[in-house]
Amino acid sequence: MRAVWVLLPALAALSAYYVYLPLPGAVSDPWKLMLLDATFRAVQQTCHLIHYLRLSHHLIVLNFLICTFDKLQDVSSEDIKITDAVFDGVEVRVFEPPAKGDESLKRSVVYIHGGGWALASARTSLYNNLCRIMAESLNAVVVSVEYRLVPKVCFPEQYHDALRATKHFLQPDVLAEYSVDPSRIAISGDSAGGNLAAAVCQQLSREEDLTVRPKLQALVYPVLQAFDFNTPSYQQNMHMPVLPRSVMISYWIDYFNGSYGLARELVVNNHTALNVGRALSFRPRLNWTSLLPPSFKKSYKPVVQTTGTAAIVEQLPALLDVRAVPLLAEDAALARQPRTYVLTCENDVLRDDGAMYARRLERAGVPVTLDHFHDCFHGCMIFTVWPTDFSAGVQTRNSYIKWLDENL
């Protein structure tokens, strides 16, 4: 019996040690975030063990567990018609609100979910609930794209899926089928989905034969570059839940079907050192010392290697492919983008990606709204349903939907 009284406090102490993380004082719901992060870490470590034992790929196991748990939290709606369809070979989920009065045409949002190009689904509750609430709040048709995931496919297949589904939906006869106003369509996405949304918008702006183009793009804490993993937000938030720097680099490596052995080189920017000729021309497009406000730059210094490893870009040419890293697009391409909304969170490694993109778009003459949240963290907008319900989720979701409502 004495052993039990000794063991229980020891287990409690170990659990508290595992869960506790030093977080910035401004983060909302800090203990809930610590618990969420501890759960993620425990599940990821289990999945990596399964991968190490060669029983299955860790991302396949992780996605299976996420989707299995997430389906238990689904919130249904009798007012929204939800159907699954296939747009040019790509699965989508369509959310349609009922007709109101004599209204003939509705506005619409094409939504691309996040998850590091490898996780989550348009069918799981986190995104199903978000798109349902968007459809209800905006009285809009929402098309949620179910693009294929890593490791089944890697870049550029996720991009191609998102582009094909969007172009199919933009056809006049398809819009007429769903009673959508062709002049009131937005392209949107969060995190890796924000990456795909930005890349899709850039490509649509290049295609001269399109008869319908998006009116808006709305990017929620988007991941937009793999050029510099030492921007101020990457340095400031390198250990922050839910997306520490090491995990974001791993997502990039998986997306490009690369080797994890490259992670150490990427984290110190050896892939974009001054002796890497292919990277030199892109450097002015991502000069955060001129693109970020002082409140973001703080006292951080650029990490620029004089001599690096040019072979990395040879192995992973997508590191400098604008279809994968939209922030590296030339000014002329940015000038053709629609009115843009960018949501960023202070406690997020990707904060500066979004802020730099907003600034470059603004310089190119595009109307931009940068919606920054000082107490929020990466991924928060989808965490609004128990047990992963955060005040930050409701706060960011309401602000995002409000902007769409006022501008679409």
BABA-389220 format. One record per residue: residue in three letters; x, y, z of N, C-alpha, C in turn. Coordinates in pm, whole numbers, padded with zeros to 5 digits, always signed. Example, Ala and Ser with C-alpha at 12.3 -4.5 7.8 and 13.67 -1.06 7.14 Angstrom:
BEGIN
ALA+01319-00569+00780+01230-00450+00780+01320-00330+00780SER+01285-00225+00708+01367-00106+00714+01290+00003+00787
This chain:
BEGIN
MET+00083-00121+00000+00000+00000+00000+00086+00126+00000ARG+00195+00120+00075+00285+00236+00078+00342+00264-00061ALA+00369+00154-00135+00425+00171-00270+00330+00248-00360VAL+00198+00223-00341+00098+00294-00422+00102+00444-00392TRP+00112+00480-00265+00115+00622-00228+00242+00691-00274VAL+00347+00613-00294+00470+00670-00349+00461+00680-00501LEU+00402+00575-00562+00396+00568-00707+00302+00673-00766LEU+00187+00693-00702+00090+00788-00756+00144+00930-00767PRO+00206+00985-00662+00265+01119-00677+00375+01124-00782ALA+00451+01014-00793+00558+01011-00893+00500+01016-01034LEU+00391+00937-01056+00326+00938-01188+00264+01075-01216ALA+00204+01135-01113+00146+01268-01131+00252+01370-01166ALA+00366+01361-01101+00476+01454-01129+00529+01435-01271LEU+00544+01308-01313+00591+01281-01449+00490+01330-01553SER+00361+01310-01525+00258+01357-01618+00260+01509-01629ALA+00272+01575-01515+00277+01722-01518+00400+01771-01593TYR+00513+01701-01574+00636+01738-01645+00619+01722-01795TYR+00550+01615-01836+00530+01588-01979+00435+01691-02040VAL+00332+01727-01964+00229+01819-02016+00277+01963-02016TYR+00347+02004-01912+00378+02147-01895+00476+02197-02001LEU+00443+02312-02056+00532+02384-02148+00529+02531-02110PRO+00644+02597-02109+00642+02742-02086+00582+02813-02207LEU+00472+02882-02187+00402+02951-02295+00401+03100-02270PRO+00393+03180-02378+00381+03325-02361+00258+03358-02277GLY+00267+03461-02199+00158+03497-02109+00029+03533-02180ALA+00039+03577-02307-00081+03623-02377-00160+03510-02442VAL-00110+03387-02440-00181+03278-02506-00311+03248-02433SER-00421+03238-02509-00549+03207-02447-00557+03058-02413ASP-00626+03025-02305-00646+02887-02261-00516+02808-02255PRO-00415+02856-02181-00281+02793-02185-00280+02647-02140TRP-00353+02613-02034-00348+02474-01986-00419+02380-02083LYS-00525+02427-02143-00592+02344-02243-00502+02322-02364LEU-00427+02426-02402-00333+02413-02513-00221+02314-02478MET-00172+02319-02354-00069+02225-02312-00119+02081-02319LEU-00243+02059-02276-00300+01925-02282-00317+01878-02426LEU-00363+01968-02512-00377+01934-02653-00243+01898-02713ASP-00142+01978-02683-00008+01952-02737+00049+01821-02683ALA+00029+01794-02554+00079+01669-02495+00013+01549-02562THR-00116+01561-02592-00186+01453-02662-00128+01433-02801PHE-00105+01544-02874-00046+01534-03007+00090+01466-03001ARG+00173+01509-02906+00308+01452-02896+00304+01303-02864ALA+00215+01263-02774+00205+01122-02738+00161+01038-02858VAL+00062+01089-02931+00014+01015-03049+00121+01010-03157GLN+00190+01123-03179+00295+01126-03281+00409+01031-03247GLN+00446+01025-03120+00554+00934-03080+00514+00789-03100THR+00388+00757-03073+00339+00621-03098+00342+00589-03247CYS+00300+00685-03328+00299+00664-03474+00441+00649-03528HIS+00535+00725-03475+00674+00711-03520+00732+00576-03479LEU+00691+00524-03364+00736+00391-03324+00684+00285-03421ILE+00557+00297-03460+00499+00205-03558+00574+00214-03690HIS+00609+00338-03728+00687+00359-03851+00825+00293-03839TYR+00890+00313-03725+01023+00256-03701+01020+00103-03709LEU+00912+00045-03661+00897-00101-03665+00853-00150-03803ARG+00834-00056-03896+00798-00086-04035+00663-00154-04047LEU+00573-00118-03956+00438-00172-03961+00348-00088-04051SER+00374+00041-04057+00299+00132-04144+00368+00268-04143HIS+00335+00351-04241+00389+00487-04243+00325+00567-04130HIS+00407+00644-04058+00355+00715-03941+00244+00813-03975LEU+00248+00874-04093+00144+00969-04131+00011+00899-04159ILE+00018+00780-04214-00105+00704-04238-00171+00667-04105VAL-00091+00621-04009-00144+00586-03877-00198+00710-03807LEU-00123+00819-03812-00165+00943-03746-00295+00994-03804ASN-00307+00992-03935-00429+01041-03998-00548+00951-03966PHE-00523+00821-03959-00630+00728-03922-00682+00759-03782LEU-00590+00782-03689-00630+00811-03551-00704+00945-03542ILE-00654+01045-03613-00718+01177-03612-00860+01167-03667CYS-00874+01102-03781-01006+01094-03845-01102+01008-03763THR-01052+00903-03700-01138+00819-03618-01191+00896-03498PHE-01103+00967-03429-01145+01046-03314-01234+01162-03356ASP-01195+01228-03464-01263+01350-03505-01407+01325-03546LYS-01434+01210-03606-01570+01180-03651-01667+01172-03534LEU-01617+01144-03415-01702+01134-03299-01757+01270-03256GLN-01695+01377-03305-01733+01511-03260-01817+01586-03362ASP-01870+01517-03459-01943+01585-03566-02071+01651-03515VAL-02096+01770-03566-02218+01844-03532-02302+01856-03658SER-02420+01798-03658-02502+01796-03778-02586+01923-03788SER-02647+01940-03903-02733+02056-03926-02845+02015-04019GLU-02966+02049-03981-03080+02017-04067-03100+02123-04175ASP-03036+02238-04158-03060+02348-04251-02966+02349-04370ILE-02858+02273-04363-02759+02274-04470-02758+02138-04540LYS-02771+02141-04670-02762+02018-04750-02615+01987-04774ILE-02571+01869-04733-02431+01829-04747-02424+01709-04839THR-02351+01723-04949-02338+01614-05046-02192+01597-05085ASP-02156+01476-05119-02022+01446-05170-02029+01433-05321ALA-01930+01489-05389-01928+01488-05535-01784+01470-05582VAL-01769+01459-05713-01636+01447-05774-01625+01555-05881PHE-01528+01644-05866-01504+01752-05962-01375+01721-06038ASP-01388+01683-06163-01273+01653-06248-01178+01553-06180GLY-01235+01447-06126-01156+01342-06064-01117+01367-05920VAL-01156+01481-05864-01120+01517-05727-01246+01515-05640GLU-01238+01446-05526-01352+01441-05435-01371+01575-05365VAL-01495+01615-05350-01528+01738-05279-01652+01713-05193ARG-01669+01796-05093-01792+01796-05013-01856+01933-05031VAL-01984+01935-05068-02054+02060-05099-02159+02088-04992PHE-02157+02211-04939-02250+02256-04836-02341+02361-04899GLU-02472+02333-04903-02568+02423-04968-02675+02468-04869PRO-02685+02598-04846-02794+02648-04761-02924+02650-04840PRO-03037+02650-04771-03166+02655-04843-03186+02791-04909ALA-03267+02793-05012-03298+02919-05080-03377+03010-04986LYS-03350+03141-04994-03419+03237-04910-03502+03332-04996GLY-03631+03326-04979-03720+03417-05051-03703+03407-05201ASP-03691+03524-05266-03679+03528-05411-03533+03532-05456GLU-03440+03504-05364-03299+03506-05399-03269+03397-05501SER-03205+03433-05611-03181+03336-05718-03040+03279-05713LEU-02940+03364-05685-02801+03319-05686-02735+03345-05551LYS-02646+03255-05513-02574+03267-05386-02426+03294-05411ARG-02360+03348-05310-02216+03358-05315-02156+03222-05276SER-02023+03209-05293-01963+03078-05272-01820+03090-05224VAL-01775+02986-05150-01637+02976-05104-01584+02837-05139VAL-01472+02833-05208-01399+02707-05227-01299+02699-05112TYR-01313+02597-05027-01230+02586-04909-01136+02466-04919ILE-01007+02490-04884-00904+02386-04891-00849+02367-04750HIS-00866+02248-04695-00831+02225-04555-00680+02214-04534GLY-00639+02238-04408-00498+02227-04371-00463+02088-04322GLY-00342+02076-04263-00297+01947-04214-00162+01905-04270GLY-00079+02004-04308+00055+01972-04356+00057+01891-04484TRP-00045+01904-04567-00061+01828-04692-00071+01678-04667ALA-00084+01638-04539-00077+01497-04505-00188+01449-04413LEU-00254+01541-04343-00349+01503-04240-00484+01570-04261ALA-00584+01521-04187-00719+01576-04186-00795+01544-04314SER-00917+01596-04321-01006+01561-04431-01123+01659-04432ALA-01179+01679-04549-01300+01761-04561-01417+01695-04490ARG-01408+01565-04464-01520+01491-04406-01514+01484-04253THR-01400+01517-04193-01393+01510-04047-01466+01630-03985SER-01501+01615-03859-01590+01714-03799-01529+01853-03791LEU-01397+01863-03766-01335+01994-03751-01360+02081-03874TYR-01344+02022-03993-01366+02098-04116-01510+02092-04161ASN-01578+01980-04134-01719+01972-04167-01797+02080-04091ASN-01765+02097-03963-01834+02198-03882-01801+02340-03929LEU-01672+02364-03959-01632+02497-04006-01708+02533-04135CYS-01711+02442-04231-01774+02472-04359-01926+02483-04345ARG-01984+02404-04254-02128+02416-04230-02162+02553-04172ILE-02082+02597-04075-02106+02729-04014-02084+02840-04116MET-01984+02825-04203-01963+02924-04309-02084+02931-04401ALA-02135+02813-04442-02249+02810-04532-02371+02876-04467GLU-02392+02850-04337-02506+02909-04266-02490+03059-04248SER-02372+03100-04201-02349+03240-04168-02347+03329-04291LEU-02293+03278-04400-02279+03358-04522-02392+03335-04621ASN-02478+03237-04593-02576+03193-04691-02506+03168-04825ALA-02402+03086-04817-02316+03063-04933-02298+02913-04958VAL-02274+02879-05082-02237+02742-05118-02088+02725-05090VAL-02054+02630-05006-01914+02605-04971-01871+02472-05031VAL-01763+02476-05107-01706+02355-05167-01577+02323-05095SER-01574+02213-05021-01456+02173-04945-01381+02065-05024VAL-01256+02092-05057-01178+02007-05148-01110+01895-05070GLU-01132+01771-05114-01072+01653-05052-00952+01608-05137TYR-00846+01689-05133-00727+01655-05213-00656+01533-05153ARG-00579+01463-05237-00505+01346-05190-00389+01389-05100LEU-00348+01300-05013-00255+01334-04906-00122+01261-04917VAL-00019+01321-04854+00107+01252-04829+00077+01141-04728PRO+00135+01020-04739+00240+00980-04834+00188+00917-04962LYS+00055+00908-04977+00002+00847-05099+00052+00921-05222VAL+00048+01053-05217+00103+01136-05324+00180+01251-05261CYS+00273+01307-05335+00351+01422-05290+00339+01535-05390PHE+00405+01648-05362+00401+01762-05454+00443+01716-05593PRO+00372+01760-05699+00270+01866-05702+00125+01816-05704GLU+00103+01690-05665-00031+01633-05682-00137+01703-05599GLN-00105+01743-05474-00203+01815-05393-00243+01947-05461TYR-00144+02015-05516-00169+02139-05589-00257+02112-05711HIS-00225+02008-05785-00304+01976-05904-00448+01942-05868ASP-00467+01867-05759-00604+01833-05716-00684+01959-05684ALA-00623+02048-05606-00692+02171-05567-00724+02256-05689LEU-00631+02264-05782-00651+02345-05903-00760+02285-05991ARG-00758+02153-06011-00858+02089-06096-00999+02105-06038ALA-01012+02082-05908-01144+02094-05847-01197+02237-05857THR-01109+02334-05834-01150+02474-05839-01190+02514-05981LYS-01109+02479-06079-01141+02514-06218-01271+02449-06264HIS-01294+02326-06220-01419+02259-06255-01538+02336-06198PHE-01527+02376-06072-01637+02448-06009-01662+02583-06075LEU-01556+02647-06125-01569+02779-06186-01632+02776-06325GLN-01658+02660-06379-01726+02653-06509-01869+02705-06495PRO-01912+02788-06590-02046+02849-06579-02159+02750-06560ASP-02154+02634-06627-02264+02538-06612-02266+02473-06474VAL-02148+02455-06413-02143+02398-06278-02193+02500-06176LEU-02152+02626-06194-02201+02731-06104-02353+02744-06113ALA-02405+02731-06234-02551+02740-06252-02620+02622-06183GLU-02557+02505-06186-02615+02387-06120-02632+02409-05970TYR-02537+02482-05910-02542+02508-05766-02598+02647-05734SER-02651+02716-05834-02711+02850-05816-02613+02948-05753VAL-02492+02953-05806-02386+03039-05754-02365+03159-05845ASP-02354+03275-05786-02324+03398-05858-02176+03396-05900PRO-02145+03394-06029-02006+03383-06073-01919+03503-06036SER-01979+03613-05994-01901+03730-05957-01874+03737-05807ARG-01918+03636-05732-01903+03641-05586-01850+03507-05533ILE-01727+03475-05573-01664+03349-05533-01531+03379-05466ALA-01505+03312-05354-01378+03326-05282-01305+03192-05282ILE-01171+03200-05284-01086+03082-05265-01021+03097-05129SER-01029+02993-05046-00981+03006-04910-00920+02875-04861GLY-00840+02887-04753-00783+02768-04692-00701+02807-04571ASP-00674+02709-04486-00593+02733-04366-00467+02649-04370SER-00357+02708-04321-00228+02639-04308-00183+02585-04444ALA-00165+02453-04457-00127+02397-04588-00236+02422-04691GLY-00361+02429-04646-00469+02464-04738-00460+02608-04783GLY-00409+02697-04696-00383+02834-04737-00273+02841-04841ASN-00173+02755-04827-00069+02743-04928-00129+02706-05063LEU-00214+02604-05064-00275+02559-05189-00370+02664-05245ALA-00442+02733-05158-00534+02837-05205-00457+02951-05273ALA-00346+02993-05212-00265+03100-05272-00206+03056-05405ALA-00156+02932-05410-00097+02881-05534-00203+02869-05644VAL-00323+02823-05608-00431+02812-05705-00470+02949-05758CYS-00482+03048-05669-00518+03183-05713-00413+03239-05808GLN-00286+03215-05777-00181+03263-05866-00193+03199-06004GLN-00219+03070-06009-00230+03003-06138-00354+03050-06215LEU-00466+03066-06146-00587+03113-06213-00565+03249-06276SER-00485+03333-06211-00460+03467-06264-00375+03464-06391ARG-00306+03353-06415-00222+03339-06535-00300+03287-06656GLU-00417+03228-06632-00492+03163-06739-00589+03262-06802GLU-00557+03299-06926-00632+03405-06994-00768+03360-07043ASP-00791+03230-07058-00917+03183-07116-01027+03161-07013LEU-00999+03187-06886-01103+03168-06784-01211+03275-06797THR-01336+03232-06791-01446+03329-06797-01492+03372-06658VAL-01460+03290-06556-01498+03322-06418-01372+03320-06332ARG-01353+03424-06253-01236+03433-06166-01281+03464-06023PRO-01203+03422-05925-01241+03450-05786-01240+03598-05755LYS-01337+03641-05675-01343+03779-05632-01247+03805-05517LEU-01227+03703-05432-01146+03717-05311-01059+03594-05290GLN-00952+03612-05212-00884+03498-05153-00869+03527-05003ALA-00891+03424-04922-00883+03438-04776-00792+03329-04722LEU-00678+03370-04667-00574+03276-04624-00561+03282-04472VAL-00577+03168-04408-00574+03158-04263-00443+03093-04219TYR-00362+03167-04143-00225+03128-04106-00161+03037-04212PRO-00145+03091-04334-00094+03008-04445+00055+02980-04433VAL+00096+02865-04485+00238+02832-04498+00276+02864-04642LEU+00370+02958-04659+00392+03015-04792+00536+03008-04841GLN+00629+02963-04756+00768+02961-04801+00850+02859-04722ALA+00949+02802-04792+01045+02710-04730+01186+02761-04754PHE+01197+02892-04776+01325+02957-04808+01403+02989-04682ASP+01332+03036-04580+01397+03085-04458+01325+03030-04335PHE+01389+02939-04264+01332+02882-04143+01382+02954-04018ASN+01428+03079-04038+01474+03161-03926+01418+03301-03932THR+01297+03314-03986+01228+03442-03975+01203+03467-03826PRO+01172+03590-03786+01147+03615-03644+01044+03521-03581SER+00936+03491-03655+00834+03404-03596+00883+03260-03583TYR+00967+03216-03675+01025+03082-03661+01120+03077-03540GLN+01195+03184-03519+01285+03187-03404+01206+03201-03273GLN+01108+03288-03273+01031+03315-03153+00947+03193-03109ASN+00892+03121-03206+00794+03016-03176+00844+02876-03210MET+00975+02857-03210+01029+02729-03257+00982+02608-03176HIS+00939+02631-03052+00892+02519-02968+00744+02530-02933MET+00671+02616-03004+00530+02640-02969+00440+02526-03017PRO+00341+02490-02934+00234+02405-02987+00154+02489-03086VAL+00086+02439-03181+00068+02301-03217+00169+02265-03328LEU+00247+02364-03367+00334+02348-03483+00474+02400-03453PRO+00558+02325-03383+00697+02367-03364+00772+02364-03496ARG+00884+02433-03502+00960+02445-03627+01000+02309-03683SER+01043+02218-03598+01088+02087-03645+00977+02012-03716VAL+00854+02026-03666+00742+01957-03729+00709+02020-03864MET+00714+02154-03874+00688+02220-04001+00791+02180-04105ILE+00916+02171-04066+01020+02128-04160+00994+01984-04205SER+00950+01899-04112+00918+01760-04149+00803+01755-04250TYR+00702+01842-04232+00592+01847-04328+00643+01885-04468TRP+00733+01984-04473+00790+02022-04602+00866+01906-04665ILE+00946+01837-04587+01024+01725-04640+00931+01615-04692ASP+00826+01584-04616+00730+01483-04661+00659+01528-04789TYR+00622+01656-04795+00552+01709-04912+00638+01695-05038PHE+00768+01714-05023+00859+01706-05136+00920+01567-05153ASN+00875+01471-05071+00926+01334-05077+01077+01330-05061GLY+01126+01407-04964+01270+01415-04938+01313+01329-04822SER+01438+01343-04784+01496+01266-04675+01498+01349-04548TYR+01463+01285-04434+01466+01355-04306+01608+01396-04268GLY+01706+01336-04334+01844+01374-04308+01875+01518-04348LEU+01786+01578-04428+01806+01717-04472+01759+01818-04368ALA+01689+01773-04265+01629+01865-04170+01732+01957-04104ARG+01847+01901-04066+01949+01983-03999+02003+02092-04090GLU+02012+02064-04217+02060+02165-04313+01954+02272-04336LEU+01827+02230-04344+01721+02326-04367+01703+02421-04250VAL+01716+02370-04128+01688+02452-04011+01787+02567-03995VAL+01905+02555-04055+02004+02664-04048+02016+02738-04182ASN+01920+02711-04274+01915+02779-04404+02034+02749-04495ASN+02092+02631-04484+02200+02595-04575+02153+02582-04719HIS+02024+02558-04739+01970+02540-04874+01956+02671-04949THR+01965+02785-04877+01953+02915-04943+02072+03005-04906ALA+02187+02942-04885+02309+03018-04854+02348+03104-04974LEU+02437+03199-04951+02476+03294-05056+02547+03227-05173ASN+02601+03108-05153+02668+03039-05263+02573+02948-05341VAL+02446+02946-05306+02347+02866-05380+02287+02955-05488GLY+02343+02945-05608+02308+03038-05716+02160+03041-05749ARG+02094+02926-05746+01953+02921-05784+01863+02996-05685ALA+01913+03017-05565+01832+03085-05463+01852+03236-05460LEU+01960+03284-05520+01996+03426-05507+01889+03519-05560SER+01831+03485-05675+01734+03576-05737+01606+03589-05655PHE+01579+03491-05570+01457+03494-05490+01474+03570-05359ARG+01597+03593-05318+01621+03651-05186+01550+03785-05164PRO+01549+03878-05261+01480+04007-05237+01329+03991-05215ARG+01271+03881-05263+01127+03862-05249+01089+03815-05109LEU+01188+03782-05028+01161+03734-04894+01255+03800-04795ASN+01277+03927-04813+01364+04004-04723+01281+04054-04606TRP+01273+03974-04500+01182+04010-04391+01225+04136-04317THR+01351+04177-04331+01394+04300-04264+01322+04422-04320SER+01274+04413-04445+01200+04525-04504+01050+04498-04514LEU+01010+04372-04502+00869+04338-04520+00790+04332-04390LEU+00858+04313-04278+00787+04298-04151+00788+04427-04071PRO+00681+04451-03994+00679+04568-03905+00772+04545-03786PRO+00815+04652-03720+00905+04638-03603+00848+04547-03495SER+00716+04547-03478+00656+04463-03373+00671+04315-03401PHE+00694+04278-03527+00718+04139-03564+00868+04108-03562LYS+00948+04204-03610+01093+04180-03619+01157+04171-03481LYS+01107+04254-03388+01163+04260-03252+01315+04277-03261SER+01390+04196-03187+01537+04209-03191+01603+04092-03264TYR+01526+04017-03340+01581+03901-03410+01669+03943-03527LYS+01768+03861-03558+01861+03888-03667+01847+03783-03777PRO+01869+03822-03902+01863+03725-04012+01971+03617-03997VAL+01935+03497-04040+02031+03387-04043+02060+03358-04190VAL+02174+03408-04238+02213+03392-04377+02350+03327-04380GLN+02357+03207-04434+02484+03135-04443+02562+03183-04566THR+02690+03204-04549+02775+03240-04663+02797+03119-04753THR+02825+03007-04692+02847+02883-04766+02751+02777-04716GLY+02674+02720-04807+02576+02619-04770+02590+02495-04855THR+02477+02433-04884+02476+02308-04960+02385+02322-05080ALA+02441+02353-05194+02363+02373-05316+02292+02246-05359ALA+02345+02131-05320+02285+02004-05362+02144+01984-05308ILE+02111+02053-05198+01978+02038-05142+01872+02082-05242VAL+01895+02195-05307+01800+02245-05405+01797+02155-05527GLU+01907+02091-05558+01908+01995-05668+01824+01873-05633GLN+01832+01828-05507+01753+01714-05462+01605+01748-05447LEU+01578+01871-05401+01440+01915-05377+01415+02045-05453PRO+01404+02039-05585+01383+02163-05663+01256+02237-05627ALA+01158+02165-05568+01032+02230-05531+01051+02336-05423LEU+01165+02336-05353+01193+02440-05254+01185+02580-05314LEU+01208+02589-05447+01206+02719-05515+01099+02723-05624ASP+01000+02636-05614+00890+02629-05711+00773+02710-05655VAL+00731+02814-05727+00626+02902-05673+00493+02831-05656ARG+00473+02717-05721+00350+02640-05698+00348+02582-05557ALA+00467+02561-05500+00478+02511-05363+00503+02622-05263VAL+00570+02728-05306+00609+02838-05216+00561+02970-05277PRO+00431+03001-05265+00372+03117-05334+00435+03251-05297LEU+00501+03261-05182+00562+03387-05142+00677+03426-05235LEU+00731+03330-05309+00842+03358-05399+00796+03404-05538ALA+00667+03422-05558+00617+03466-05688+00668+03607-05720GLU+00681+03636-05849+00727+03768-05891+00618+03873-05869ASP+00658+03999-05865+00564+04108-05837+00449+04114-05936ALA+00479+04086-06064+00374+04093-06167+00264+03992-06140ALA+00301+03874-06091+00200+03772-06059+00117+03814-05939LEU+00181+03875-05840+00108+03920-05722+00010+04032-05756ALA+00047+04116-05850-00039+04229-05886-00172+04184-05946ARG-00178+04061-05994-00301+04009-06055-00392+03937-05955GLN-00355+03935-05828-00433+03862-05729-00557+03941-05687PRO-00662+03870-05645-00785+03940-05601-00768+04000-05462ARG-00864+04077-05420-00866+04131-05283-00839+04017-05186THR-00754+04043-05086-00702+03934-05004-00718+03960-04855TYR-00748+03852-04784-00753+03851-04638-00647+03752-04589VAL-00565+03795-04494-00464+03707-04435-00478+03712-04284LEU-00503+03597-04222-00513+03587-04077-00383+03530-04022THR-00324+03597-03925-00201+03550-03863-00216+03546-03711CYS-00135+03460-03648-00136+03446-03503+00004+03472-03449GLU+00013+03546-03341+00142+03582-03283+00223+03459-03244ASN+00157+03359-03189+00227+03241-03137+00228+03129-03240ASP+00287+03158-03355+00283+03067-03469+00410+03087-03552VAL+00478+02977-03585+00598+02988-03669+00566+03049-03805LEU+00441+03035-03850+00403+03083-03984+00353+03227-03985ARG+00356+03294-03870+00308+03432-03863+00370+03519-03972ASP+00502+03511-03988+00571+03602-04080+00549+03565-04226ASP+00520+03437-04254+00484+03399-04391+00364+03481-04436GLY+00259+03481-04354+00139+03554-04390+00160+03704-04394ALA+00236+03757-04297+00259+03902-04293+00340+03949-04413MET+00440+03871-04452+00522+03910-04568+00440+03902-04696TYR+00355+03802-04708+00272+03792-04828+00176+03909-04835ALA+00116+03945-04723+00025+04059-04721+00097+04186-04763ARG+00219+04205-04714+00295+04326-04747+00333+04329-04894ARG+00375+04215-04948+00412+04212-05090+00290+04235-05179LEU+00176+04178-05143+00054+04202-05220+00016+04349-05215GLU+00027+04407-05097-00006+04548-05080+00084+04635-05167ARG+00214+04606-05167+00307+04680-05253+00275+04664-05400ALA+00215+04550-05437+00181+04525-05577+00047+04588-05615GLY-00018+04654-05519-00143+04723-05548-00269+04645-05518VAL-00258+04532-05448-00375+04450-05415-00433+04497-05281PRO-00564+04519-05272-00625+04552-05142-00611+04433-05046VAL-00555+04456-04930-00523+04348-04836-00571+04384-04696THR-00627+04285-04627-00657+04297-04484-00571+04196-04410LEU-00481+04246-04324-00401+04158-04238-00468+04156-04101ASP-00523+04042-04064-00598+04027-03939-00511+03950-03840HIS-00445+04022-03749-00347+03960-03659-00404+03944-03519PHE-00380+03827-03459-00430+03796-03326-00313+03771-03232HIS-00302+03852-03128-00186+03847-03039-00190+03729-02942ASP-00308+03676-02912-00318+03570-02811-00349+03433-02870CYS-00337+03419-03002-00380+03295-03068-00261+03215-03120PHE-00288+03092-03159-00184+02997-03199-00223+02925-03327HIS-00127+02858-03388-00151+02792-03516-00259+02685-03502GLY-00350+02685-03601-00455+02584-03606-00578+02615-03524CYS-00578+02727-03452-00684+02750-03353-00822+02761-03414MET-00835+02806-03539-00967+02837-03593-01058+02715-03603ILE-01000+02597-03615-01084+02477-03627-01115+02414-03492PHE-01055+02466-03384-01077+02408-03252-01189+02483-03180THR-01312+02445-03212-01428+02513-03155-01530+02415-03097VAL-01502+02286-03103-01595+02182-03057-01531+02105-02943TRP-01606+02080-02836-01555+02004-02723-01504+01867-02768PRO-01389+01819-02716-01310+01876-02605-01199+01971-02651THR-01190+01996-02781-01086+02089-02829-01150+02222-02863ASP-01224+02278-02768-01289+02407-02790-01206+02516-02722PHE-01161+02612-02801-01077+02721-02753-01145+02854-02784SER-01132+02949-02692-01184+03083-02719-01114+03143-02840ALA-00987+03108-02859-00913+03156-02977-00976+03107-03106GLY-01032+02986-03104-01096+02932-03222-01219+03010-03262VAL-01304+03038-03165-01426+03114-03192-01391+03256-03235GLN-01293+03315-03169-01252+03453-03199-01203+03466-03344THR-01114+03378-03384-01059+03387-03520-01163+03349-03625ARG-01243+03247-03597-01346+03206-03694-01447+03318-03717ASN-01489+03383-03610-01588+03491-03626-01531+03608-03707SER-01404+03640-03683-01342+03751-03756-01327+03717-03903TYR-01287+03596-03931-01272+03546-04070-01405+03550-04144ILE-01510+03497-04081-01641+03494-04147-01696+03635-04163LYS-01671+03721-04067-01718+03859-04077-01656+03927-04199TRP-01525+03906-04221-01460+03969-04337-01521+03916-04467LEU-01542+03785-04474-01602+03728-04594-01741+03787-04616ASP-01817+03799-04510-01954+03851-04522-01955+03994-04574GLU-01857+04074-04528-01853+04214-04569-01794+04237-04708ASN-01719+04140-04759-01646+04162-04884-01687+04071-05000LEU-01757+03963-04970-01790+03869-05077-01924+03904-05142
